[in-house]
Each structure stands twice: as structure tokens, then as C-alpha cells.
Amino acid sequence: MSILEDSAIELSKKIKAGEVLVTQALEAVLERIDAVENQVNSYMTIDRDQLMKKAEEIQKKIDSKELTGPFAGVPIAIKDNICTKGLLTTCSSKILSNFIPGYSAEAVLDLESAGALIIGKTNMDEFAMGSTTETSAFKTTRNPWNLDHVPGGSSGGSAAAVAAGECFAALGSDTGGSIRQPASFCGVVGMKPTYGTVSRYGLIAYGSSLDQIGPITRTVSDCAVMLELISKHDKKDATSMDRVALGHDTDFSNALIEDVKGQRIGIPKDYIGEGVDPQVRESILKAADALREKGALVEEFDLELVEYAVPAYYVIASAEASSNLSRFDGIKYGYRTPEFDGLHAMYKKTRSEGFGSEVKRRIMLGSFVLSSGFYDAYYLKALKTKALIKESFTKAFQHFDLIIGPTAPTTAPKIGESLLDPIKMYLSDIFTISVNLAGLPSISVPCGIDASGLPIGLQLIGDSFEEKKLIQAAYTYEKARGSFPSFAERNIDTYGKTI
């Protein structure tokens, strides 16, 4: 069995036991990347010049017992909107095609302090705006389960890299489902924590009130441990929560317990109703039965305001995006148009040439809803709807410990289908965006495979700061489900080539 089939925790144990060297783990990952990357297109940048040196340094610290944590020596990938000092960070946009940060995001520093080895940066939808990783200015990432299909987005590069065996775990960011939806499409585990749990310092903002960094892994255990490593109060981030002061610790690995007996779990009727693929619905109900057999009390209920989540989300996210992206003007850093006549012409040409069509669409929408005469009609109304959605979840959690449903209404669509109909692409986030609007934690776990051989994701949603309940239920379900096919069991792609 190849070490590439190990979980991140298993690999780290072998490294600390002296069974595997960090350099050997790195070489195995680079060989895998060389074998499949020209088909999958997960990565934007790979830090090949420094990787072996960094691996040797980590090995010395492990040998001296300076590094003893559960991710020591583990090769991981970082989404390309999370800053890494000295390493190209583009947000998969032409306007940042030459941007090399002078600092690293706090979450990256936390992982490096724990001994993780950063392989490189993964492809994404431009500025995290998209649900398929097709709006990248540079390449289209493909789903390792079927290369004709999308991996989801915007963290599609991270999810595809984990699913294809090109790293052991990855960081993504989630504004409206951008970790959980690609995790569902690629058959891996992805978690969006409670807003404020992970520092946003160094995350290039899309929607500041919605964005959260989170883990993408192969197992729930890896997810819990990785989240534990990056969760802390950060004074550099004004939205960072001091969970300990609020009475909520971050010892998430302690929640890896196989027990849901007596837990009350609700399934919103709208989450398994019209518009949900029958195979997805069947897999979700089967997962619910598995939790019921483990002692959980599962019942359906009405979750109010579900139909208003999509319009509210896109009004708020686009408004915040139009503000956040105003800093990219060609003056301080990034791309600048080579030919212009005057300052205003330079602004216009730089932004016109530097931003892609989806980013322009959302900037225009955001500017419109914030403009005089439309602010009250759209943006203010969306904020009121956001508050009502949060209230609806609060009421639900008075009766239930957890809420479950599909991560996405369908499995991964074919490449090109979603871009033909942007509204349809927006609607694919219908089950994930409410979580971001309410600031709640949520996790996606593989729960089935459809007739086309594509994975289906089960989404578990918890109340604020209740990650431990989520992790315990997800871990229990994962154990009840049994093993899920790994990339090693799916080594023939749609073109008949071994990958």
C-alpha cells in the first residue's frame, strides 16, 4: 500500500515513528503531481525550489522532538486566495498574476508551526466567485472522479488535489459553500467553521461578513485535527472570536467519538423536496437511517425562509465584493494595463483587462444594490432577510442538536454546463449559503455515489460554536458508512489513462 493512501494523521505517525521520512512523503506527492496534474489541473503554483530544503528542516525538528503534533511532516496545499510569504498568490485572477505577499496568513503560520509542509497553491474560481472552478483566469480544474465534470468551487483546486492524492489535506475558504460543495463533488470531507473561529488575516476578502477559512481532508479525523490547529483568537483580525473566553474550547479532536445516541437531528423538508436529484435524496435518507440506527432521533421539519437565502446571499456578497475589490486598481500592486492616457483611463483599462466576466458581473451587481435609490430596496432588505434566516436557525436549534441534508442538490455537472446559465450556478449553492448568512458551522461528508460514478455529500449543520457535536456525528456516520473509495481505487480516468 502506498503512503499516499494514508490519512494525514496516519502519515504523521509513521514519520514520527521513523517508518517514513518527510522527504519520502514529499517525493511521493511530487511524483503523483507529475503523473496527474496535466489532467486534473489542481495547482496554480508549486514551491519546488524550496520544498526539499523545507522537508529536511521539518525532519530535523521531528527527530529532535521539537515537532510532535499530528500534522508534523504532512504535505498540504493552500487555496490561492490565502497569502503565503514569498509564494505567488493570485486569487486565480490576471489582476494579481504577479503578486507575491510579504507575509503569510495566520492559518498558514499555524500549520507551519505545527510542522506541516506547504506544497503550493491551488486553483480556484477567480476571487472565489463561482461554484465550479471554471472562472479561473488561468485554467479549469477537473474532477478526479470524472475529468469531464467540474470539481465544484470556489475551492475546487484544493478539493481536487486531496481527492487525486496530490496532497494529504488542504485549506480552502468558504463564503457560501466554497469548501463544502467541492468536497461533496470530489468525495472528500470539508468543513466551514463558525464565523470568527479561524483568523481571516491574510485571506484576500470576497465577502468579509461571510468568508471563513477551513479544512479539506480525506477523513473526519483529519478534518477535526486540522481545524484544531488553525482555530484561535487573533488580534490582527477584528472578526476573530475568543472562543475560550466565550466558554467554547477548540479541542476538536476530543469529539472523535462514535456516539450519537439521543441526539435530535432534523431534516428540512425543502432540503429533500423538489429540485433535489432523486439519487441525492436517496443517499441522504439512507445516511439519516444510519444515524437513526446508531441511536439518533431523526425527523423532518419545516425550515423557514430557505427560498430567500439565494437572493439575500448574492445581494450581500456582491455588495461586499464591490467594496473589497475596489483596492485592485493597478497602482500599488498587481497587474497594470501597459497603455493608458490619464489616471482614470488607467483605472478603467486595468480593471477591465484584469478582472474576468464573473467578477465584473458581481462588482456591477454589488455597485447597483449599494447605489442611491436602491440601497433600501435591495441591500437593506437583504440584511433584514439575513437576520430572519439566523432567527429561523435559532428556532430550529431549540428543538434539534443538528440539521442534516444534501450539500448540493445534484452531483458535479459537466464542464461548461454551469457557465452557460449563471443563475443555475448560483442556485447550486442553495443548501450551503444559509449557513454562511447565519455564521454557523457545517461539514460535508461523502455519503454515496450516483449511477454516473460521482460522489454525493451529506451536509451536517450545527448551532454556533457547536463544531464538536458536528464532528462527533460526522465521525459516527463515517464509521457506520464504512470505507469510501480512494483515488487508488479509481485509477482509470474517463480517457482510459491510468492516473
N, C-alpha and C positions, 0 to 999 in steps of 0.2 A: 504494500500500500504506500502510495506517495505521500510525503509530508504535506503536499498541497491539499489533501483531503482532511487534514486535521482542522479542528476548530482553533481559533486564536489562543484560547486557554490551553488546549492540549499541546499546541506547538511551544508555547512559552514554558510549560512544564518540562518538555523534552530538552529544551535549550538549557534550562537551569539544572537539569539532571546530567548534562553533558552528553546526551544522546545525539543532539543536533547542534551545529554551530550556527550562529546568526548569519554568517557568510553563506552557509549552505542553504539556509532558508531563503536568503536574498537571491542566490543563483537559481534556485528552483522557480521563484516567482518571475525572474527576468527571462528565463527560458520559456515559461508559459506565455509571458507577454509577447516574446518574439514569435511564438507559434501561432497566436490567435489575434493579436492586436490589429493586424491588417484586415481582419474580418469584423471584429467587434467594435473597434474604434472607441474604447473606453477612455483613454488618456489624452489629455492635452499636452502635458509636459511630464517627462520622466527625468529625475535628477541623477542621471547615470554617472556624471563626473565625480560626484561626492558620495554616492551610495556605499561603495565598498569601504571607504575610509570610515564612514559613519557606522557601518556594521561592525567593523573591527573595534571601534571605540566602545560601542554598546557591549560587545562581547567581553572586553576587559572589565567593564563595570559589573557585569553579571558574575564573572569569575571572582572578583574581589568582594562579592556580596553587597555591593553598593546599590545594585538594582535587583529587587526580589519580587516585584509586583507581577500580576497576572498577565500583563501585556509586554513584558520585557523581551525585546528581541523580535517582536512581531511586525512584519511588513504591512503597512496600511496605506491607504490612499486618501487624498483630501479633495473635496469639491473645489472647483476653480474660482469660487467667489469667496473663499476663506483665505485670508492673507498668510503667506509664508515668506519669511525674510530671505531675500536673495534668490527667490524662485519665482519665475513668471506666474502672474495671477491675472487672468484676462477676463473673467466672467464670460468666457466664450464670445467675446464681442470685439469687433475690429477697433472700437474706440479705446480699448485697453490692451491692444495687441502687443504693446511694448512695455507694459507696466510691471516693474519688479519692486515689491514693497520693501520698505526699510525696517519692517517689524513683522512679527507673526501674531496671528490671532491667539487669544488666551487659550482657547480649546486646543490649538496645535501645541502650544507651550506645555500644557498639562499632559498631553500624550507623549511628547518628547521627554518630559521629566520622568515619566513612568517607564521610559526605555523603548517606546515604540519607534520603529524605523519608517520614516516617511518616504514612500516610493516616488510619489509625484502627484500631479493634479489631474482631476478627471473632468471630462467634457460635460456640458450642461446646456440647458436652454439659455439663450442669451439673457444675462442679468436675472436668471431664474424665472423668466417669463415664458411659460409653455408647459405642456404636460406630456411631451414626447421626446425631448432632446433632439428635436429636428430644427429648432430655431437657432441653434449654434451657428456662429458666423464661419466656422471652420470645417465642421464635419458632422455627419449624422451617426450617432451611436446606434448599434443594432442589438436586439435582444438575443442573448446567448442561447436561449431555448429554441429560437427560430429566427434566423437572420433576416427574414422578410418582414419582421414585426418590430415595433418600437420597444424600447426598454422602459418607457414611461419617463416622466420628468417632474421637476427640472433636474433632480439628482440622478438622471439616468446613467451617466457615466460611472458614478460610484456604485450603483446597484448592479450594473452590468459587469463591472470589474470584480465584485465579490462573487457574483453568480458564475463568472467564467473562470474563476480560480486565479485571477491576475493580482489578487491581494487577499489578505485574510479578513480584513474589515475595512470600513471607510467612513469618513464623515460626510454627511450631507446637510442641507438646510431645508427647512420646511416652512413655507409661507401659507400654503393652502392645501398641503398634501404631498409636497415635493420629495419627502422621504418615503412616506408610506405607500403612495401609489406606484412608484417604480419598484419598491420592494415587493409589492404584490405582483406586478407584471413579470419580475425576474425570479420569483420563487425564493426570496431571502427575507430576513427579518429587518424591519425598520421601525424606529421609534421617534416620535415627536414628544419631547418632554413638556411639562408645564411651563408656560411663558415665564421667563426670568430665571429658570433653573440653570441654564448654560449661558455663559457670558457671550454677548453678541459683539464684544470688542474684537475688531479685525474681520468681522463678517461684512462684506460690501452690501449695503442695505438695498432691499427692494421695497418691502412694506414694513416699516420699523415697528409698528404695533403688532405685527403678526409673525415676523421671522423668528425661527429658532433653529439652532444647530442641534443635530442628533446623530446617533449611530446607525449604520447599516452593516449587518453581520449575517453569519450563516445560522447561528443558533440564538435562542433567547438568553442563554447563559452568557455568551459573548456580549450580547446587547446590554445586559444588566451591568456587567463589569466595565464595559467601555463608557456607559453613561455615568457610572460612579466616578470614573477617572476625570471626567470633564465637568462635573457638577460642583459648583462652589459659588460663593458670593464674590463679586468682582467690583471693586470701587471704580474701576475705569468705565463701567457700563451702568448708566443711570437706571436701566430697566432690570438690572440683576437683583434677584431676591436673596435675602439671607434666610434660607430655609431653616437652618438650625435655630435661629432666633424666633422663627415662627412655629417651632415645635415639630419640624419635619426633617428628619435626617436624610442623608444621601447614601446610606449603606445598602444600596440596591441589591447587591449580591446576596444579602441575607434573606431576600424574598424568593430565592430559588428553591421553593418548597412545593412538593407535589400534593396540593390540597386545596380544593375549592368547596369543601363540604359546608353547606349552609349559606354560601354566597348567593345573593339575589342578583340575577342577571336579566336585563331587559333587552328585547329585540324590537326596535321601532318598526311598526308595520310598513312605513314608507320605504324602509331600507330593504325590504324583501318583496315589494309590490311591483307595480307596473314600471317598466323601463329597465328592470334588472334581468340580465341574461338567465334563463332557466337553469343552466348548469352552475352558474354562480350561486343562485338561490339554493339549489340542492346541496351544494358544498357547505354553505353557511348553516343551513338547518341540520346537516349531518354533524358539523362541529358543535352546534348547540346541544345536540343529543349526546355527544361525547362528554361535554361538561356536565350535562344532567346526570349521566351515568356515574360521574365522579362525585355526585352529591350536591351540585349546584341547583338552585331553584330558578328555572328559566321560564319566562313568559313574554308574550308580545304586548306592546303598549303603543299609544299614540305620542310621538314626539312632535310638538307643535313647531310651526314656522320653518319646517325643512325646505319648503319650496321658495322661501325668501332668502336663503343662505347664499345662493349663487349670485344674484344681482347685488346684494349687500356687500359681499366679498369683493367683487370686481370693481365696484364704485370706490370702496375704501382703499383697496390695494393699489388701484390705478392712481388715485389721488396722491397717495404717499409716494408712489413711484415717480410721478411727475415732479414732485419736490426733491426727492433724493437724487434723481438723475440730472438735475439742473447743474450739478457740480462738474459734470463732464462736458467741458466747453473748449478744450484744446489749448487752454492757457497754462495750467500748472503741470499736467502730466497727461499721458495717453496720446492718442492719435490727434494730429492737426492737419487739416487739408493743406496741400502744398501750394495751392494758388488761390488767392483771395484779394479783394480790394476793400480794405477797411475792416474795422473790428467787428461790426455786426454781420458783415458778409462772411467773415471767418467763423463766427459762431454758427451761422446757418449752414454753411457748407460742411463744417466739421461734424456737426450733429447729423446732418442729412446723410453724409457718407459713412459715418462711424456707427450709427445705430441701424439695426435690422428692422424689418417691417412689423414684427410683433411688438417690439419695444416702442416703435413710433406709434403704433395703434394704442397702446396703453398710456403713453405720455399724452396723446391727444385726448383720450377719454378722461384721464385724470385732470388735465387742464380745464376741460369743459365743465366737469362737475364741481370744480372749485371756483369757477368764474362767477362774476357778479350776475345775479339774477337766477343762477342755477344752484348755488351753494345750498340754499334751504330746501329746494325741491329734490335734490339728489344726495349730496354728501351728508347733510344733517339728518335726513331721513334714514340713510344707510347706517349712521351711527346709532340712531334710536333702535333700528332693527337689530343691530349687533347686541345692544343691551337686552333686548327682548329674547334673543336666542340664548344668551348667557342665562337669563332668568328661567327659560324653558329647561335647560340642562340642570340648573339648580333644583328645580321641582322634581325632575326625574331622579336625581340622586338622593332625594329624600325617601324614595321607595326602592332604589336599586343600588347595589355596590358597583356594578359595571354595566356598560351598554355594549352590545356586540352587533355586528353586521358586516356586510362586504366592505372591503377597502375601496373597490371600484365596481361600477355596475356591470362591467364586461372584463374579459381578458384583454391582453395587449392587441390593439388594432394594427393593421398592416402599415408599413411606412408609406407616407403620402396621403393616407385617408383623412387624418385629422386636420392637416393644413388646408385642405380644400374647404373645410367648414369650421372656422374658428369658434363659433357658438357651440357646436357639438363638442369641440375640445374643452371648452370651458365647463360644459355640463358633466364631463367625465370626472370632475372633482366634487361632485355633489355630496358625497358621503364623507369627505375629508375636511372641507373648508369650514364647516361649522365648529370643528374642534379648535381651529386657529382663531376664529372670531370670538370664541369663549375662553381662549387661553388655556385649554385643557390638555392633559397628556393622552397619548394614544399610541398603540403599537399595531403593526401589521405582521401576521404570522402566516406562512403558507398553509393552506388547508385543503388543496385539491388540484387536480389537473383536468382541463376540459378535453373534449373529443379531439381537438386540434393539437393536443400536447402542450398547451400553455398553462402556466400556473395560475392559481386563484388565491387571493389573500383574504384572511379573516381579520377584521379590524376590531380591536377592543379599546373602549374609551373609558377613562376614569375621571373622577372629580379632581379638582385642583390639588396638586401635591400628593396624589394617590398612586404614584408610579409603582409602589410596592405591591398594591393589590393587582395592578395590571400585569406586572412581571410574574407574580405568583400564578395568576390564572393562565397567562400565556405559556408559562413553563409547564403547568399541569396539562394544558391542551397538547403541547408539543410532545410530551411523554405519552399521552393517550393516543395521539395520531401515529406515532412511530416515526421511523426514519423517512426523510423526504429525499427524492433523487438529487444527487450532487452532480456537479459538472462531469465527474469521472464516469458517471453512468449515462451521460448524454454526449458522448464524444464524437458523434457524427452530426455535422450541420446539414442544413437544407440543401446544400450543393454537393453533398456526398463526400466532402473532405473531412478528414479526421482533424479535430481540433483539441 
